[in-house]
Amino acid sequence: MDRHERDDVVVYHGQFLAKMVEHKDRMPTFIDDYSDIIWPNLQNGENLLIFVTHDESIFHAFDGQGR
């Protein structure tokens, strides 16, 4: 129904996940309630990467719903 199973979307998910694995060593790991952070050991010339997400699904959860 939400079209996440479309062939092009499945291929993109694979590409996205491969890229995330490639960048994982440059991102901090947040533990539990973010009180503990494991910082990456960056090499000379490497930049820290922070993965920021935005979930729009909550904004559309009740679209079209009447009371």
DSSP file (Angstrom, degrees, kcal/mol; ACC not computed):
  #  RESIDUE AA STRUCTURE BP1 BP2  ACC     N-H-->O    O-->H-N    N-H-->O    O-->H-N    TCO  KAPPA ALPHA  PHI   PSI    X-CA   Y-CA   Z-CA
    1    1 A M              0   0    0      0, 0.0     0, 0.0     0, 0.0     0, 0.0   0.000 360.0 360.0 360.0 -40.0    0.0    0.0    0.0
    2    2 A D        -     0   0    0      1,-0.0     0, 0.0     0, 0.0     0, 0.0   0.442 360.0-125.4 -91.3   1.7    2.8    2.5    0.8
    3    3 A R  S >  S+     0   0    0      1,-0.1     3,-1.3     2,-0.0     6,-0.2   0.612  70.6 130.6  68.5  16.5    4.9    1.3   -2.2
    4    4 A H  T 3   +     0   0    0      1,-0.2    -1,-0.1     5,-0.1     0, 0.0   0.684  69.3  61.2 -69.1 -15.6    8.0    0.5   -0.2
    5    5 A E  T 3  S+     0   0    0      4,-0.1    -1,-0.2     5,-0.1     5,-0.0   0.454  74.8 123.8 -91.3  -0.7    8.1   -2.9   -1.9
    6    6 A R  S <> S-     0   0    0     -3,-1.3     4,-2.5     1,-0.1     3,-0.2  -0.285  72.4-118.8 -58.6 146.3    8.4   -1.3   -5.4
    7    7 A D  H  > S+     0   0    0      1,-0.2     4,-2.2     2,-0.2     5,-0.2   0.888 112.9  49.2 -56.0 -44.5   11.5   -2.6   -7.3
    8    8 A D  H  > S+     0   0    0      1,-0.2     4,-2.2     2,-0.2    -1,-0.2   0.860 111.9  49.3 -67.0 -33.9   13.1    0.8   -7.5
    9    9 A V  H  > S+     0   0    0     -3,-0.2     4,-2.5     2,-0.2    -2,-0.2   0.903 110.1  50.6 -70.8 -40.9   12.6    1.5   -3.8
   10   10 A V  H  X S+     0   0    0     -4,-2.5     4,-1.8     2,-0.2    -2,-0.2   0.909 111.5  48.4 -62.4 -42.2   14.1   -1.9   -2.8
   11   11 A V  H  X S+     0   0    0     -4,-2.2     4,-2.0    -5,-0.2    -2,-0.2   0.925 111.4  50.0 -63.4 -44.7   17.2   -1.2   -5.0
   12   12 A Y  H  X S+     0   0    0     -4,-2.2     4,-3.0     1,-0.2    -2,-0.2   0.901 106.9  54.6 -61.8 -41.6   17.5    2.3   -3.5
   13   13 A H  H  X S+     0   0    0     -4,-2.5     4,-2.7     1,-0.2    -1,-0.2   0.914 108.1  49.8 -58.5 -42.6   17.3    0.9    0.1
   14   14 A G  H  X S+     0   0    0     -4,-1.8     4,-2.0     2,-0.2    -1,-0.2   0.912 112.6  46.5 -61.6 -43.1   20.2   -1.5   -0.7
   15   15 A Q  H  X S+     0   0    0     -4,-2.0     4,-2.0     2,-0.2    -2,-0.2   0.909 112.9  50.0 -65.6 -42.1   22.3    1.4   -2.1
   16   16 A F  H  X S+     0   0    0     -4,-3.0     4,-2.2     1,-0.2    -2,-0.2   0.932 111.2  47.9 -62.2 -47.1   21.5    3.6    0.9
   17   17 A L  H  X S+     0   0    0     -4,-2.7     4,-2.2     1,-0.2    -1,-0.2   0.873 109.6  53.0 -64.8 -37.1   22.4    0.9    3.4
   18   18 A A  H  X S+     0   0    0     -4,-2.0     4,-1.8    -5,-0.2    -1,-0.2   0.906 110.1  48.5 -62.8 -40.8   25.6    0.1    1.6
   19   19 A K  H  X S+     0   0    0     -4,-2.0     4,-1.6     2,-0.2    -2,-0.2   0.878 109.1  53.1 -66.6 -38.3   26.5    3.8    1.8
   20   20 A M  H  X S+     0   0    0     -4,-2.2     4,-1.1     1,-0.2    -2,-0.2   0.904 108.3  49.7 -64.4 -41.1   25.7    4.0    5.5
   21   21 A V  H  < S+     0   0    0     -4,-2.2     3,-0.4     1,-0.2     4,-0.4   0.896 108.6  54.2 -62.4 -39.5   28.0    1.0    6.2
   22   22 A E  H  < S+     0   0    0     -4,-1.8     3,-0.3     1,-0.2    -1,-0.2   0.854 116.2  37.3 -62.0 -35.9   30.7    2.8    4.3
   23   23 A H  H >< S+     0   0    0     -4,-1.6     3,-2.2     1,-0.2    -1,-0.2   0.514  87.7  98.9 -94.6  -6.6   30.3    5.9    6.5
   24   24 A K  G >< S+     0   0    0     -4,-1.1     3,-1.7    -3,-0.4    -1,-0.2   0.823  75.7  59.9 -55.1 -38.1   29.7    4.2    9.8
   25   25 A D  G 3  S+     0   0    0     -4,-0.4    -1,-0.3    -3,-0.3    16,-0.2   0.598 103.7  52.7 -69.3  -9.5   33.3    4.5   11.1
   26   26 A R  G <  S+     0   0    0     -3,-2.2    23,-2.8    14,-0.1    -1,-0.3   0.332  97.5  81.8-105.2   5.9   33.0    8.3   10.8
   27   27 A M  S <  S-     0   0    0     -3,-1.7    23,-0.1    -4,-0.2     2,-0.1  -0.870  79.6-116.3-113.9 144.8   29.8    8.6   12.9
   28   28 A P        -     0   0    0      0, 0.0     2,-0.5     0, 0.0    11,-0.2  -0.406  24.2-131.4 -71.1 154.3   29.4    8.6   16.7
   29   29 A T  E     -A   38   0A   0      9,-2.4     9,-2.9    -2,-0.1     2,-0.5  -0.946  16.2-149.1-108.4 125.0   27.5    5.8   18.4
   30   30 A F  E     -A   37   0A   0     -2,-0.5     2,-0.4     7,-0.2     7,-0.2  -0.824  11.4-150.9 -97.9 129.1   24.8    6.9   20.8
   31   31 A I  E >>> -A   36   0A   0      5,-3.0     3,-1.3    -2,-0.5     5,-1.0  -0.811  50.1 -42.9-105.3 138.6   24.2    4.6   23.7
   32   32 A D  T 345S+     0   0    0     -2,-0.4    -2,-0.1     1,-0.3     0, 0.0  -0.198 131.8   1.0  50.0-116.6   20.9    4.2   25.6
   33   33 A D  T 345S-     0   0    0      1,-0.1    -1,-0.3    -2,-0.0    -2,-0.0  -0.027 110.0 -94.1 -94.0  31.3   19.4    7.6   26.3
   34   34 A Y  T <45S+     0   0    0     -3,-1.3    -2,-0.2     2,-0.2    -1,-0.1   0.586  97.6 119.0  69.2  11.8   22.2    9.5   24.5
   35   35 A S  T  <5S+     0   0    0     -4,-0.6     2,-0.4     1,-0.1    -3,-0.1   0.770  72.2  49.2 -77.5 -24.1   24.0    9.9   27.8
   36   36 A D  E   < -A   31   0A   0     -5,-1.0    -5,-3.0     2,-0.0     2,-0.4  -0.957  69.6-174.5-116.8 133.5   27.0    7.9   26.5
   37   37 A I  E     -A   30   0A   0     -2,-0.4     2,-0.7    -7,-0.2    -7,-0.2  -0.991  16.4-151.9-128.1 131.5   28.6    8.6   23.2
   38   38 A I  E     -A   29   0A   0     -9,-2.9    -9,-2.4    -2,-0.4    -2,-0.0  -0.909  22.4-150.1-100.3 112.4   31.3    6.5   21.5
   39   39 A W        -     0   0    0     -2,-0.7   -12,-0.1   -11,-0.2     2,-0.1  -0.592  17.3-112.6 -84.6 142.4   33.2    9.0   19.3
   40   40 A P        -     0   0    0      0, 0.0     2,-1.1     0, 0.0   -14,-0.1  -0.361  20.7-120.1 -72.2 152.9   34.9    7.6   16.1
   41   41 A N        -     0   0    0    -16,-0.2     2,-0.2    -2,-0.1   -16,-0.0  -0.790  39.0-159.1 -91.9  94.6   38.6    7.5   15.8
   42   42 A L        -     0   0    0     -2,-1.1     2,-0.2     4,-0.1     3,-0.1  -0.494   6.2-137.4 -81.8 144.2   39.1    9.8   12.8
   43   43 A Q    >   -     0   0    0     -2,-0.2     3,-2.3     1,-0.2    -1,-0.1  -0.498  45.4 -69.2 -89.0 165.0   42.1    9.7   10.6
   44   44 A N  T 3  S+     0   0    0      1,-0.3    -1,-0.2    -2,-0.2     3,-0.1  -0.318 124.4  17.6 -55.3 131.9   43.8   12.9    9.3
   45   45 A G  T 3  S+     0   0    0      1,-0.3     2,-0.3    -3,-0.1    -1,-0.3   0.318  96.9 121.3  87.4  -8.3   41.6   14.5    6.7
   46   46 A E    <   -     0   0    0     -3,-2.3     2,-0.3     1,-0.0    -1,-0.3  -0.680  50.9-146.3 -88.5 143.2   38.5   12.7    7.8
   47   47 A N        -     0   0    0     -2,-0.3     2,-0.2    -3,-0.1    -4,-0.1  -0.819  21.2-107.3-106.8 147.9   35.4   14.7    8.9
   48   48 A L        -     0   0    0     -2,-0.3     2,-0.5    -6,-0.1   -21,-0.2  -0.516  33.3-150.2 -68.8 136.2   32.9   13.7   11.6
   49   49 A L        -     0   0    0    -23,-2.8     2,-0.5    -2,-0.2    -1,-0.0  -0.941   8.8-165.0-112.9 133.4   29.6   12.7   10.1
   50   50 A I        -     0   0    0     -2,-0.5     2,-0.6   -23,-0.1   -23,-0.1  -0.976  15.1-142.4-117.2 119.9   26.3   13.1   12.0
   51   51 A F        -     0   0    0     -2,-0.5     2,-0.5   -23,-0.2    -2,-0.0  -0.732  20.5-171.5 -85.3 117.4   23.3   11.2   10.6
   52   52 A V        -     0   0    0     -2,-0.6     2,-0.3     2,-0.0    -2,-0.0  -0.936   2.3-169.2-113.8 129.6   20.2   13.4   10.9
   53   53 A T        -     0   0    0     -2,-0.5     2,-0.4     2,-0.0    -2,-0.0  -0.781  12.3-163.7-117.1 161.7   16.8   11.9   10.2
   54   54 A H        -     0   0    0     -2,-0.3     2,-0.8     0, 0.0    -2,-0.0  -0.941   7.4-157.6-144.6 119.3   13.3   13.4    9.8
   55   55 A D    >   +     0   0    0     -2,-0.4     3,-0.5     1,-0.1     4,-0.2  -0.864  12.7 177.2-104.0 107.4   10.2   11.2    9.9
   56   56 A E  G >>  +     0   0    0     -2,-0.8     3,-1.2     1,-0.2     4,-0.9   0.558  62.0  90.8 -83.4  -7.9    7.3   12.8    8.1
   57   57 A S  G >4 S+     0   0    0      1,-0.3     3,-0.6     2,-0.2     4,-0.3   0.833  80.6  58.0 -61.3 -31.3    5.0    9.9    8.7
   58   58 A I  G X4 S+     0   0    0     -3,-0.5     3,-0.5     1,-0.2    -1,-0.3   0.798 101.2  56.5 -69.4 -25.4    3.7   11.4   12.0
   59   59 A F  G <4 S+     0   0    0     -3,-1.2    -1,-0.2     1,-0.2    -2,-0.2   0.749 115.2  36.8 -75.1 -22.7    2.5   14.5   10.2
   60   60 A H  G X< S+     0   0    0     -4,-0.9     3,-1.1    -3,-0.6    -1,-0.2   0.238  83.0 109.7-111.4  11.1    0.4   12.5    7.8
   61   61 A A  T <  S+     0   0    0     -3,-0.5    -1,-0.1    -4,-0.3    -2,-0.1   0.838  91.0  26.5 -61.4 -36.3   -0.8    9.8   10.2
   62   62 A F  T >  S+     0   0    0     -4,-0.3     3,-2.1    -3,-0.2    -1,-0.3   0.131  81.9 144.4-117.1  20.8   -4.4   11.0   10.4
   63   63 A D  T <  S+     0   0    0     -3,-1.1     3,-0.1     1,-0.3    -3,-0.1  -0.375  76.5  14.8 -59.1 133.8   -4.8   12.8    7.0
   64   64 A G  T 3  S+     0   0    0      1,-0.3     2,-0.5    -2,-0.1    -1,-0.3   0.459  94.4 132.3  81.8   0.3   -8.3   12.3    5.7
   65   65 A Q    <   -     0   0    0     -3,-2.1    -1,-0.3     2,-0.0     2,-0.2  -0.732  40.2-158.8 -89.0 129.9   -9.6   11.1    9.0
   66   66 A G              0   0    0     -2,-0.5    -3,-0.0    -3,-0.1     0, 0.0  -0.641 360.0 360.0 -99.5 163.0  -12.9   12.6   10.2
   67   67 A R              0   0    0     -2,-0.2    -1,-0.1     0, 0.0    -2,-0.0   0.433 360.0 360.0 -95.5 360.0  -14.1   12.8   13.8
